[in-house]
Amino acid sequence: MVDREVEDALTRSFLADLPAEVVGRLRADGERADYPAGTTVYRAGSDPRAALVVHGLLRVYLASAEGRQVTIRYARPGDVLGIAVLVGGPASVGVQAVEPSGLFRISSRTLTAAARHDPRVSWAIAEELNRRLYDTLEQAAVNAFGSVHQRLAAHLLDLASAQQHPAGNLVARISQQELADAVGSVREVVARALRDFRVAGIVATTADSVVILDPARLYAECCGPADL
């Protein structure tokens, strides 16, 4: 039985540009998996795996020895996770479902074998790795040069995701003053930005926390073009 969600995600991904016979083998060898919000899908140092995002929102993050986390990428439907580790081996990153998410697990053996024998597949993987590099540079630009709205949205997603339990609510437990300190602004400016998010239905606020009602829209707020 054809999984229409998987098919739609395939057509939006770089996999759609691979030779038809390779795509057919990937479909046959892969499997669908769904995860509740808050689930850790991949842990640092695990065996290399690749997966197509079918639905939801996931984040790829680095963690320090003290347990602090920083997000290096968000993945949406049509994105493919794990291509870099197929080439370079296990990485010190984790992957977490920010909202309920579905993945189509790609056979690493099938994809790497095709890449070794077909230069078209190798080139498609190289192009995908190049896109991931540019995405990482754009995320770094937002962190360094983004507006208060962008930096605030990114920090709320990072903080709430790090505190989230599987199937739990996405809540950033932090005061407005602490948020201002974290994003390099002042409390009054952060309060106005939070009000904008609240009016738009993206978050709800209490005295010491921010509840994220729409993670996908908050992600869109943090990942637009950076401005000074």
Phi and psi in degrees as a GROMACS rama.xvg file:
@    title "Ramachandran Plot"
@    xaxis  label "Phi"
@    yaxis  label "Psi"
@TYPE xy
-77.1244  129.419  VAL-2
-90.5841  106.307  ASP-3
-64.3428  -34.9788  ARG-4
-62.5773  -42.2985  GLU-5
-64.8002  -43.5778  VAL-6
-61.9934  -42.3153  GLU-7
-62.9859  -42.8325  ASP-8
-65.3544  -38.9635  ALA-9
-59.5773  -44.0538  LEU-10
-67.5236  -22.3872  THR-11
-90.5869  -7.11364  ARG-12
-100.754  170.08  SER-13
-67.7832  -16.8882  PHE-14
-63.6499  -26.649  LEU-15
-63.4722  -21.1087  ALA-16
-88.3346  -2.70044  ASP-17
-76.6164  160.085  LEU-18
-54.375  143.474  PRO-19
-56.2247  -37.3065  ALA-20
-68.2128  -32.1793  GLU-21
-70.7616  -44.3838  VAL-22
-59.4066  -40.5382  VAL-23
-61.0023  -41.0653  GLY-24
-68.2825  -38.5949  ARG-25
-64.1359  -39.9159  LEU-26
-61.1443  -46.069  ARG-27
-67.762  -33.7933  ALA-28
-92.459  -10.5168  ASP-29
-90.2818  174.858  GLY-30
-149.011  150.26  GLU-31
-87.7799  141.547  ARG-32
-143.672  135.9  ALA-33
-117.489  144.126  ASP-34
-132.273  137.983  TYR-35
-68.2664  159.113  PRO-36
-58.0931  140.198  ALA-37
92.7233  -8.69139  GLY-38
-74.0904  135.581  THR-39
-83.1979  113.052  THR-40
-85.2287  -33.334  VAL-41
-143.17  132.855  TYR-42
-106.111  148.483  ARG-43
-53.5715  131.825  ALA-44
86.1815  -2.18838  GLY-45
-69.1041  164.608  SER-46
-57.8454  142.432  ASP-47
-56.4975  132.49  PRO-48
-141.763  151.104  ARG-49
-124.563  148.528  ALA-50
-154.078  142.903  ALA-51
-91.3128  130.639  LEU-52
-77.8793  120.852  VAL-53
-91.8445  -45.9282  VAL-54
-155.41  162.758  HIS-55
99.2811  -164.392  GLY-56
-140.765  126.974  LEU-57
-126.179  154.338  LEU-58
-123.426  143.818  ARG-59
-106.501  127.683  VAL-60
-139.417  157.757  TYR-61
-105.122  146.945  LEU-62
-125.537  138.635  ALA-63
-83.9795  170.684  SER-64
-62.9811  -25.6681  ALA-65
-85.2724  -2.67525  GLU-66
96.2482  -1.0539  GLY-67
-71.7413  147.893  ARG-68
-125.61  148.248  GLN-69
-136.893  130.98  VAL-70
-80.7214  133.569  THR-71
-109.955  -11.7107  ILE-72
-168.165  145.074  ARG-73
-111.435  143.946  TYR-74
-121.051  134.06  ALA-75
-120.083  173.994  ARG-76
-53.137  133.201  PRO-77
97.1357  -16.1033  GLY-78
-79.4797  152.727  ASP-79
-117.493  124.095  VAL-80
-93.9779  146.827  LEU-81
91.5101  3.83619  GLY-82
-63.898  -40.4548  ILE-83
-62.9502  -39.7272  ALA-84
-73.3479  -23.096  VAL-85
-65.8457  -32.1288  LEU-86
-87.4277  -45.3674  VAL-87
-103.115  -4.79102  GLY-88
91.99  179.953  GLY-89
-52.7238  142.534  PRO-90
-121.297  159.039  ALA-91
-87.6024  49.6503  SER-92
-124.063  156.947  VAL-93
-119.113  161.83  GLY-94
-128.784  129.814  VAL-95
-129.155  140.392  GLN-96
-79.1095  114.319  ALA-97
-76.8329  -36.8538  VAL-98
-130.851  166.007  GLU-99
-48.6101  128.142  PRO-100
-137.805  150.459  SER-101
-120.891  139.126  GLY-102
-124.811  151.595  LEU-103
-112.442  108.059  PHE-104
-70.4472  127.338  ARG-105
-97.7304  135.655  ILE-106
-67.2254  113.288  SER-107
-61.2092  -39.3813  SER-108
-63.5915  -43.3817  ARG-109
-64.6846  -45.4955  THR-110
-69.7872  -43.5554  LEU-111
-69.0227  -35.2062  THR-112
-64.2862  -41.4062  ALA-113
-64.4366  -39.2422  ALA-114
-65.2381  -34.9554  ALA-115
-73.0445  -23.7782  ARG-116
-107.485  -13.512  HIS-117
-132.563  111.964  ASP-118
-61.2726  -24.2695  PRO-119
-64.8355  -38.2616  ARG-120
-71.2495  -41.8674  VAL-121
-59.4209  -43.6033  SER-122
-67.3133  -39.3707  TRP-123
-62.0167  -39.3274  ALA-124
-67.4422  -40.5306  ILE-125
-61.4167  -41.6891  ALA-126
-64.5888  -39.6043  GLU-127
-64.62  -42.9023  GLU-128
-62.1845  -35.9732  LEU-129
-65.4553  -41.1311  ASN-130
-62.6246  -40.2006  ARG-131
-64.5384  -37.3832  ARG-132
-61.8694  -47.1467  LEU-133
-64.0809  -37.8546  TYR-134
-61.4495  -40.4297  ASP-135
-65.1716  -39.6694  THR-136
-64.4977  -39.6157  LEU-137
-65.2128  -39.8455  GLU-138
-63.9494  -39.5474  GLN-139
-63.7691  -37.2193  ALA-140
-65.2716  -40.5729  ALA-141
-61.8073  -45.3724  VAL-142
-61.3404  -36.6611  ASN-143
-89.6157  -39.3881  ALA-144
-121.995  0.0851207  PHE-145
-66.7733  162.937  GLY-146
-67.314  169.114  SER-147
-59.2777  -41.9731  VAL-148
-58.3318  -44.3524  HIS-149
-66.7925  -47.7535  GLN-150
-65.1311  -37.7626  ARG-151
-66.0968  -45.8578  LEU-152
-60.2108  -44.0082  ALA-153
-64.1039  -42.4101  ALA-154
-68.197  -39.4545  HIS-155
-62.4498  -43.3514  LEU-156
-63.5477  -44.3847  LEU-157
-59.6877  -50.4586  ASP-158
-66.4887  -47.1542  LEU-159
-64.277  -39.1124  ALA-160
-65.4083  -40.1046  SER-161
-66.4128  -28.2736  ALA-162
-93.2508  -7.56457  GLN-163
-76.5212  139.616  GLN-164
-99.3909  153.529  HIS-165
-51.858  131.198  PRO-166
65.4937  10.8098  ALA-167
-92.7467  171.692  GLY-168
-70.0769  156.083  ASN-169
-96.5102  100.503  LEU-170
-131.328  129.768  VAL-171
-98.5969  111.751  ALA-172
-90.107  95.9489  ARG-173
-162.78  146.57  ILE-174
-84.5025  165.739  SER-175
-64.9669  -35.9176  GLN-176
-66.0638  -40.8968  GLN-177
-65.1117  -37.3577  GLU-178
-63.0843  -44.0456  LEU-179
-59.6646  -43.9858  ALA-180
-62.6697  -39.0672  ASP-181
-68.1053  -34.9132  ALA-182
-101.391  5.07791  VAL-183
71.8195  41.3  GLY-184
-134.393  -164.888  SER-185
-115.856  159.183  VAL-186
-58.1862  -40.3214  ARG-187
-63.8464  -39.4399  GLU-188
-69.0705  -42.4082  VAL-189
-64.0415  -39.0342  VAL-190
-60.93  -40.4666  ALA-191
-66.4586  -40.4256  ARG-192
-64.8768  -41.9431  ALA-193
-62.7867  -38.7396  LEU-194
-61.2925  -41.1034  ARG-195
-60.4934  -45.155  ASP-196
-63.7313  -38.3971  PHE-197
-67.4238  -45.0363  ARG-198
-61.9595  -34.6282  VAL-199
-77.6305  -5.28325  ALA-200
79.5074  19.076  GLY-201
-88.1356  -36.3103  ILE-202
-135.496  164.764  VAL-203
-126.975  148.362  ALA-204
-125.227  150.234  THR-205
-126.349  -174.512  THR-206
-62.9211  -32.8724  ALA-207
-131.546  20.7667  ASP-208
-158.071  161.538  SER-209
-127.531  120.133  VAL-210
-92.7777  123.762  VAL-211
-88.9064  112.457  ILE-212
-87.4556  -30.4666  LEU-213
-137.287  85.5031  ASP-214
-58.6882  -37.0824  PRO-215
-64.3843  -40.6626  ALA-216
-71.5102  -35.4515  ARG-217
-66.2084  -38.4813  LEU-218
-59.731  -41.9409  TYR-219
-62.718  -33.4014  ALA-220
-66.8999  -35.0058  GLU-221
-87.3164  -16.4239  CYS-222
-115.167  21.0941  CYS-223
-79.1471  -178.644  GLY-224
-59.0366  134.088  PRO-225
-71.8316  142.932  ALA-226
-136.578  152.914  ASP-227
